[in-house]
Amino acid sequence: MAAKLEEITATYLSERRRFANDDGDVIIGSAFMNGSTNKQITIKGKLVEELKNGLEYEFRGVWKDYKNNYTGNVEKQFHFDSATKKTPYHREGVIAYLRVAGEGYGFGNARASKMWDLYQQDAVRMLREQPADVAEALRIAGYRISIENAELISEVLQQEQAIESSLLKVMAIFDKQGFRKTLPRL
């Protein structure tokens, strides 16, 4: 009997192992499963795009038992066939999401934390939609960033939003038709 396909939301923590295959890298990693479970889990799957530590993803896949050949222990692993980055709404997730979007633009933890202080759950939306206003608010708060860099980060966030929205729509169509859920990254 085939395992039941599930969607879980989890914060990616780290990679434990990576295997290079002809059709792409497979990772075994750790994630913190959010929601009613609230526990650390093991995930395994083929990478289409690098997973970023501290960001929240929606993983689609199945639970499988894995027997460790060295220890003899059996553990549950979530074998995923897709991972979609989610726009976070809690402090740590928003800060990590902004930090990753701002890589290379002088936007690290300090500015991302200040963004949370200023805008709370709306921090991502504000930087995506009103980068000049955000740059000014950060300047006033003593966390200077150029308007040009804020606009470049805004473009990154807009692209992420467009990809996430499109992927979710296509996956919903595939789900209704019973197709495999693995999608290429755009």
C-alpha positions as a Python dict, from the first residue, in 0.01 Angstrom:
ca = {
    (1, 'M'): (0, 0, 0),
    (2, 'A'): (141, 339, -100),
    (3, 'A'): (213, 588, 174),
    (4, 'K'): (-25, 883, 200),
    (5, 'L'): (102, 1208, 46),
    (6, 'E'): (107, 1485, 306),
    (7, 'E'): (196, 1852, 337),
    (8, 'I'): (385, 1964, 645),
    (9, 'T'): (516, 2301, 751),
    (10, 'A'): (860, 2298, 907),
    (11, 'T'): (1151, 2531, 974),
    (12, 'Y'): (1464, 2401, 805),
    (13, 'L'): (1748, 2370, 1057),
    (14, 'S'): (2047, 2210, 889),
    (15, 'E'): (2183, 1960, 642),
    (16, 'R'): (2324, 1634, 781),
    (17, 'R'): (2429, 1456, 463),
    (18, 'R'): (2432, 1523, 90),
    (19, 'F'): (2446, 1268, -188),
    (20, 'A'): (2526, 1365, -546),
    (21, 'N'): (2310, 1178, -798),
    (22, 'D'): (2296, 1208, -1176),
    (23, 'D'): (1956, 1376, -1155),
    (24, 'G'): (2043, 1613, -866),
    (25, 'D'): (2157, 1626, -506),
    (26, 'V'): (1965, 1449, -231),
    (27, 'I'): (1991, 1579, 125),
    (28, 'I'): (1913, 1441, 465),
    (29, 'G'): (1850, 1723, 705),
    (30, 'S'): (1686, 1839, 1024),
    (31, 'A'): (1377, 2053, 1050),
    (32, 'F'): (1147, 2168, 1327),
    (33, 'M'): (792, 2066, 1250),
    (34, 'N'): (554, 2344, 1345),
    (35, 'G'): (193, 2317, 1447),
    (36, 'S'): (51, 2056, 1679),
    (37, 'T'): (363, 1834, 1663),
    (38, 'N'): (630, 2092, 1759),
    (39, 'K'): (928, 1858, 1735),
    (40, 'Q'): (1250, 1813, 1542),
    (41, 'I'): (1220, 1576, 1247),
    (42, 'T'): (1445, 1423, 982),
    (43, 'I'): (1374, 1515, 621),
    (44, 'K'): (1508, 1362, 300),
    (45, 'G'): (1462, 1474, -55),
    (46, 'K'): (1601, 1584, -388),
    (47, 'L'): (1699, 1948, -399),
    (48, 'V'): (1568, 2174, -670),
    (49, 'E'): (1687, 2482, -481),
    (50, 'E'): (1911, 2514, -175),
    (51, 'L'): (1719, 2522, 153),
    (52, 'K'): (1812, 2810, 383),
    (53, 'N'): (1865, 2748, 755),
    (54, 'G'): (1601, 2914, 971),
    (55, 'L'): (1340, 2958, 697),
    (56, 'E'): (1000, 2796, 698),
    (57, 'Y'): (899, 2565, 413),
    (58, 'E'): (596, 2367, 309),
    (59, 'F'): (720, 2016, 234),
    (60, 'R'): (511, 1768, 32),
    (61, 'G'): (592, 1401, 66),
    (62, 'V'): (544, 1086, 271),
    (63, 'W'): (658, 950, 607),
    (64, 'K'): (885, 645, 585),
    (65, 'D'): (1067, 427, 835),
    (66, 'Y'): (1446, 434, 805),
    (67, 'K'): (1671, 176, 969),
    (68, 'N'): (2019, 303, 1049),
    (69, 'N'): (2261, 29, 943),
    (70, 'Y'): (2520, 136, 1201),
    (71, 'T'): (2302, 166, 1512),
    (72, 'G'): (2011, -58, 1414),
    (73, 'N'): (1771, 217, 1526),
    (74, 'V'): (1458, 285, 1324),
    (75, 'E'): (1339, 642, 1285),
    (76, 'K'): (1065, 815, 1090),
    (77, 'Q'): (1182, 1035, 805),
    (78, 'F'): (975, 1270, 593),
    (79, 'H'): (1068, 1203, 228),
    (80, 'F'): (976, 1517, 36),
    (81, 'D'): (937, 1569, -336),
    (82, 'S'): (889, 1945, -314),
    (83, 'A'): (975, 2225, -75),
    (84, 'T'): (818, 2570, -110),
    (85, 'K'): (951, 2859, 92),
    (86, 'K'): (673, 3021, 295),
    (87, 'T'): (639, 3384, 381),
    (88, 'P'): (674, 3381, 761),
    (89, 'Y'): (462, 3566, 1015),
    (90, 'H'): (652, 3509, 1340),
    (91, 'R'): (951, 3716, 1457),
    (92, 'E'): (1233, 3467, 1398),
    (93, 'G'): (1094, 3363, 1060),
    (94, 'V'): (1044, 3719, 936),
    (95, 'I'): (1396, 3816, 1043),
    (96, 'A'): (1549, 3510, 872),
    (97, 'Y'): (1341, 3566, 556),
    (98, 'L'): (1446, 3932, 532),
    (99, 'R'): (1810, 3847, 605),
    (100, 'V'): (1820, 3592, 322),
    (101, 'A'): (1646, 3832, 80),
    (102, 'G'): (1894, 4106, 176),
    (103, 'E'): (2210, 3899, 130),
    (104, 'G'): (2462, 4105, -67),
    (105, 'Y'): (2273, 4430, -9),
    (106, 'G'): (2402, 4522, 338),
    (107, 'F'): (2089, 4389, 507),
    (108, 'G'): (2164, 4146, 787),
    (109, 'N'): (2020, 4048, 1126),
    (110, 'A'): (2037, 4396, 1282),
    (111, 'R'): (1836, 4569, 1009),
    (112, 'A'): (1597, 4273, 979),
    (113, 'S'): (1537, 4283, 1357),
    (114, 'K'): (1471, 4657, 1342),
    (115, 'M'): (1225, 4593, 1057),
    (116, 'W'): (1038, 4355, 1287),
    (117, 'D'): (1038, 4616, 1563),
    (118, 'L'): (896, 4876, 1325),
    (119, 'Y'): (643, 4670, 1128),
    (120, 'Q'): (592, 4334, 1304),
    (121, 'Q'): (415, 4085, 1072),
    (122, 'D'): (396, 4349, 796),
    (123, 'A'): (776, 4383, 767),
    (124, 'V'): (807, 4167, 454),
    (125, 'R'): (512, 4334, 282),
    (126, 'M'): (641, 4683, 367),
    (127, 'L'): (988, 4619, 226),
    (128, 'R'): (839, 4450, -82),
    (129, 'E'): (586, 4729, -152),
    (130, 'Q'): (736, 5047, -2),
    (131, 'P'): (1117, 5019, -7),
    (132, 'A'): (1183, 5395, -5),
    (133, 'D'): (962, 5445, 303),
    (134, 'V'): (1136, 5155, 477),
    (135, 'A'): (1481, 5296, 395),
    (136, 'E'): (1376, 5628, 548),
    (137, 'A'): (1229, 5465, 860),
    (138, 'L'): (1546, 5261, 910),
    (139, 'R'): (1760, 5575, 861),
    (140, 'I'): (1562, 5760, 1128),
    (141, 'A'): (1602, 5460, 1362),
    (142, 'G'): (1980, 5463, 1306),
    (143, 'Y'): (1996, 5163, 1070),
    (144, 'R'): (2100, 5326, 744),
    (145, 'I'): (2038, 5149, 412),
    (146, 'S'): (2037, 5309, 69),
    (147, 'I'): (1712, 5346, -119),
    (148, 'E'): (1878, 5162, -410),
    (149, 'N'): (1955, 4858, -192),
    (150, 'A'): (1606, 4866, -40),
    (151, 'E'): (1462, 4865, -392),
    (152, 'L'): (1685, 4572, -494),
    (153, 'I'): (1569, 4374, -190),
    (154, 'S'): (1212, 4468, -278),
    (155, 'E'): (1265, 4313, -623),
    (156, 'V'): (1392, 3990, -463),
    (157, 'L'): (1085, 3977, -240),
    (158, 'Q'): (853, 4044, -536),
    (159, 'Q'): (1012, 3760, -733),
    (160, 'E'): (977, 3524, -435),
    (161, 'Q'): (613, 3618, -398),
    (162, 'A'): (541, 3563, -768),
    (163, 'I'): (714, 3225, -771),
    (164, 'E'): (546, 3112, -449),
    (165, 'S'): (202, 3215, -572),
    (166, 'S'): (249, 3050, -913),
    (167, 'L'): (386, 2727, -769),
    (168, 'L'): (101, 2698, -520),
    (169, 'K'): (-156, 2746, -797),
    (170, 'V'): (6, 2485, -1023),
    (171, 'M'): (41, 2240, -732),
    (172, 'A'): (-328, 2282, -651),
    (173, 'I'): (-416, 2192, -1012),
    (174, 'F'): (-179, 1892, -1008),
    (175, 'D'): (-322, 1777, -676),
    (176, 'K'): (-675, 1775, -814),
    (177, 'Q'): (-565, 1576, -1120),
    (178, 'G'): (-356, 1323, -923),
    (179, 'F'): (-24, 1418, -1088),
    (180, 'R'): (314, 1398, -919),
    (181, 'K'): (387, 1707, -709),
    (182, 'T'): (750, 1770, -811),
    (183, 'L'): (780, 2097, -997),
    (184, 'P'): (1079, 2269, -1154),
    (185, 'R'): (1196, 2598, -1002),
    (186, 'L'): (1149, 2898, -1228),
}
